[in-house]
Amino acid sequence: MSDRMRLTHAEADELAGLFVLDALEVDEMDAVREHLATCGGPHPAFAELGGVVPALFETIEPVDAPADLRARVLGAVAGVEQLPALDSKAAPVMMRGAPGVGAVAGVSAAPANRAPTSGRAAELGAPISISAARKRYMGRSPWQTALAAAAVLLIVVLGGWNLILQDRAGSAENRVSILRDAIAASTDPSSQVALLRGTGTAAGASGLAVFPSGRPGTIVVEGLPPAASGRTYQAWFLANGTPVSAGLMSVGSDGLAVLSGLSPASGTDTIALTDESAGGAQSPTGKPIVAGQVGHPTASAVAG
Amino acid sequence: MSEAQTGAGPRQPATLEPTDEALLDQAARGESTAIGTLYDRYQGLMYGLANRITRDPALAQDVVQDAFVGIWRNAARYSSSRATARTWILSITHHRAVDAVRRRRPTSEIPDPELAPAGLTLPDIWPEVVGRLDAAAVRTALDELSAVQREAIELAYFSGLTQQEIAEKTTTPLGTVKSRVRLGLLQLRRSLEPGVDRDGGGSGNGGEGFGGLGSARGGA
């Protein structure tokens, strides 16, 4: 993670035009994506410039493909497994090759940095659904639940990306790395952790905010519906009810919204997400749709 | 571009025909016949786009096939709230074509074909405008760009070049390439936006914060 390209707000903004045209090198694209996922400031240029791109399709001159291509295409499609919908409520994520529920418990009892890799995941057990895995942990202590949530998220990421990327992790490695770091941090008693739960339009969402001592924190939310057109999710640090923007969040192709590199505002006791206009807001304009209180897990709970 | 030609990718199919979005929904439910219908609608545009980017008919066929495999695999993940089916399908085709041409360049990194194309990561905030565009309007707007802006956008989007490659090809500093692309896109937006006075600033937000687009013409 340490050698990843990191962009300032201005640098990311400067690349907006090339980003929306798909004209950046892979590491640059990744750096822009990461910045957008973690930056608290507005980047209206991306939506502004990206909205123009479909107009370029109007300049395409149609050319009839060779007659035999239709049969080739239909033949190719016939053998391909489809990916599930991102909404885990509508279509539980059934991950061929992902670890089963038993493996989730295994992760919670073992150091998270030894959690299964995507390659190992492919060797393991039966398909699971996220909601079924989560139910196994209802009633446990907050810390156990935090670990379980982290484990489930890890499964989602690794299993999901395993299906999506097959043998080419590419930039997904960065995302998995961020999640691994967050999960590893969640096992540290000095970390602050918030279990996040959705409500209202995000009732199916859940997640974890992890703030390791002396290191940047991460917020991960699963089960959020994609933000509506012209809207975005914005994360907030709340200290005695006073909000400070943590950054904008969007739902990735893996179904997760991830915000990393966070430094919580002083006195933060709650993490919350609101639905805001694209570009974000200076302060929340509506009620939180996802929220959770920050606290220290106890050492005894970790040991237990 | 004739109406018959644009029939390769109609925005509004004839009455009683399923919409593109409905076909993607059918595909998401595993109905492969929907892919056949989408193929009939879009093969011309997709093959035309792939040919334009790859300049290789055989490779363009592979791109179209690969794009349909991607459409099939990801059909359940398509969201009409984020982009029209047409934009989604053509963006996938574009992304796969760029992937294909960069694979042929030994020094280039390969974009991940399963990652959403850049445009699709953004809300489609302009569907009502894009839905009314036609080729003539877009070509006119492109003609209004400075030659260097037009060239930069063409090389970036339709030749699959990265900013570094554009800079080398045009012997232009990297910063100038960024500027040309950005200002060119903003000018395009401003030109295509309805109700905008193209000569006097109008209501377009394209020049906001960039010192006015008029000054960019010919100089960016």
Contacts between the chains, C-beta under 8 A, distances in Angstrom:
chain1	res1	chain2	res2	distance
A	14	B	178	5.7
A	14	B	182	7.8
A	15	B	178	6.8
A	16	B	182	6.7
A	17	B	178	6.6
A	17	B	181	3.9
A	17	B	182	3.7
A	17	B	184	7.7
A	17	B	185	5.2
A	18	B	156	6.4
A	18	B	162	7.9
A	18	B	163	5.0
A	18	B	177	7.7
A	18	B	178	6.3
A	18	B	181	5.6
A	19	B	118	5.2
A	20	B	118	5.1
A	20	B	119	5.6
A	20	B	122	6.9
A	20	B	185	7.4
A	21	B	118	7.3
A	21	B	153	7.0
A	21	B	156	4.3
A	21	B	157	4.7
A	21	B	181	6.5
A	21	B	185	7.8
A	22	B	94	6.7
A	22	B	95	6.3
A	22	B	98	5.4
A	22	B	111	7.1
A	22	B	117	6.1
A	22	B	118	5.1
A	22	B	119	7.6
A	22	B	156	7.8
A	22	B	157	7.3
A	22	B	160	7.8
A	23	B	156	3.7
A	23	B	157	7.0
A	23	B	160	7.9
A	23	B	161	6.5
A	23	B	162	5.6
A	23	B	163	5.8
A	23	B	166	7.2
A	23	B	181	7.2
A	24	B	162	6.1
A	24	B	163	6.3
A	25	B	108	7.6
A	25	B	109	5.7
A	25	B	162	5.2
A	25	B	163	7.9
A	25	B	164	6.9
A	26	B	109	4.0
A	26	B	110	7.0
A	26	B	111	5.8
A	26	B	112	7.3
A	27	B	109	7.0
A	28	B	162	7.9
A	28	B	163	7.8
A	29	B	111	6.9
A	29	B	118	7.1
A	33	B	121	7.4
A	45	B	182	7.6
A	46	B	122	5.7
A	47	B	122	5.3
A	47	B	123	6.1
A	47	B	125	5.4
A	48	B	186	7.4
A	48	B	189	6.9
A	48	B	205	6.7
A	48	B	206	7.3
A	49	B	182	6.8
A	49	B	185	4.6
A	49	B	186	7.0
A	49	B	189	7.4
A	50	B	118	7.1
A	50	B	119	5.1
A	50	B	121	7.9
A	50	B	122	3.8
A	51	B	122	7.3
A	51	B	124	6.9
A	51	B	125	4.9
A	51	B	126	3.8
A	51	B	130	7.8
A	51	B	189	6.8
A	52	B	126	7.4
A	52	B	185	5.0
A	52	B	188	5.1
A	52	B	189	4.6
A	52	B	192	7.4
A	53	B	91	7.7
A	53	B	119	4.4
A	53	B	157	7.6
A	54	B	83	7.8
A	54	B	84	7.6
A	54	B	86	7.7
A	54	B	87	4.6
A	54	B	90	7.7
A	54	B	119	7.2
A	54	B	124	7.2
A	54	B	126	7.4
A	54	B	130	4.5
A	55	B	130	5.9
A	55	B	133	5.5
A	55	B	138	5.2
A	55	B	141	7.6
A	55	B	188	6.5
A	55	B	192	5.8
A	56	B	138	7.2
A	56	B	153	7.6
A	56	B	157	5.7
A	56	B	158	7.8
A	57	B	45	7.3
A	57	B	49	7.4
A	57	B	86	7.4
A	57	B	87	7.3
A	57	B	90	4.9
A	58	B	133	5.3
A	58	B	134	6.4
A	58	B	135	4.7
A	58	B	137	7.5
A	58	B	138	4.1
A	58	B	139	7.9
A	59	B	135	6.2
A	59	B	138	5.6
A	59	B	139	6.3
A	59	B	142	6.9
A	60	B	45	5.5
A	60	B	48	4.9
A	60	B	49	4.8
A	60	B	52	6.7
A	60	B	90	7.6
A	61	B	1	6.6
A	61	B	5	7.5
A	61	B	48	5.1
A	61	B	52	7.6
A	62	B	1	7.3
A	62	B	5	4.7
A	62	B	6	7.1
A	62	B	8	4.0
A	62	B	9	7.2
A	62	B	44	3.3
A	62	B	45	5.1
A	62	B	47	7.6
A	62	B	48	4.7
A	63	B	44	6.2
A	63	B	47	5.1
A	63	B	48	4.1
A	63	B	51	5.6
A	64	B	8	7.9
A	64	B	43	7.2
A	64	B	44	5.6
A	64	B	47	7.1
A	65	B	43	4.8
A	65	B	44	7.3
A	65	B	46	7.7
A	65	B	47	4.0
A	65	B	60	8.0
A	65	B	61	6.5
A	65	B	64	6.1
A	66	B	57	8.0
A	66	B	61	6.6
A	69	B	43	7.0
A	69	B	47	7.5
A	69	B	61	5.4
A	69	B	64	6.3
A	69	B	65	7.0
A	70	B	36	7.3
A	70	B	39	5.6
A	70	B	40	7.7
A	70	B	43	7.0
A	72	B	61	7.5
A	72	B	65	5.6
A	73	B	35	7.2
A	73	B	39	5.7
A	73	B	64	6.8
A	73	B	65	5.1
A	73	B	68	4.6
A	73	B	69	8.0
A	74	B	32	6.8
A	74	B	35	6.5
A	74	B	36	6.0
A	74	B	39	7.4
A	76	B	65	5.3
A	76	B	68	7.1
A	76	B	69	5.4
A	77	B	32	5.9
A	77	B	35	5.3
A	77	B	68	5.9
A	77	B	69	5.9
A	77	B	72	4.5
A	78	B	32	6.3
A	80	B	69	5.4
A	80	B	72	5.7
A	80	B	73	5.7
A	81	B	73	7.3
A	82	B	28	7.3
A	82	B	30	6.7
A	82	B	72	6.4
A	82	B	73	5.6
A	82	B	74	8.0
A	82	B	75	6.6
A	82	B	76	6.3
A	83	B	73	5.3
A	83	B	74	5.7
A	83	B	76	6.4
A	83	B	77	6.2
A	84	B	76	6.0
A	85	B	28	7.2
A	85	B	76	4.1
A	85	B	77	6.3
A	86	B	76	7.9
A	86	B	77	5.5
A	91	B	76	6.7
A	164	B	114	4.9
A	165	B	112	7.0
A	165	B	114	5.8
A	168	B	110	8.0
A	168	B	112	6.5
A	170	B	110	7.8
A	170	B	111	8.0
A	170	B	112	3.9
A	170	B	115	7.3
A	171	B	112	5.9
A	171	B	115	6.7
A	172	B	112	7.1
A	172	B	115	7.7
A	226	B	79	5.3
A	226	B	81	6.6
A	226	B	82	6.1
A	227	B	123	7.2
A	228	B	81	5.6
A	228	B	123	7.8
A	229	B	81	5.5
A	229	B	82	6.7
A	229	B	123	4.6
A	229	B	124	6.2
A	229	B	125	6.4
A	229	B	127	7.7
A	230	B	123	5.6
A	230	B	125	5.4
A	231	B	123	7.2
A	232	B	123	7.9
A	250	B	121	7.1
A	253	B	77	6.9
A	253	B	114	7.4
A	253	B	115	6.6
A	253	B	116	5.2
A	278	B	123	6.0
A	278	B	125	7.0
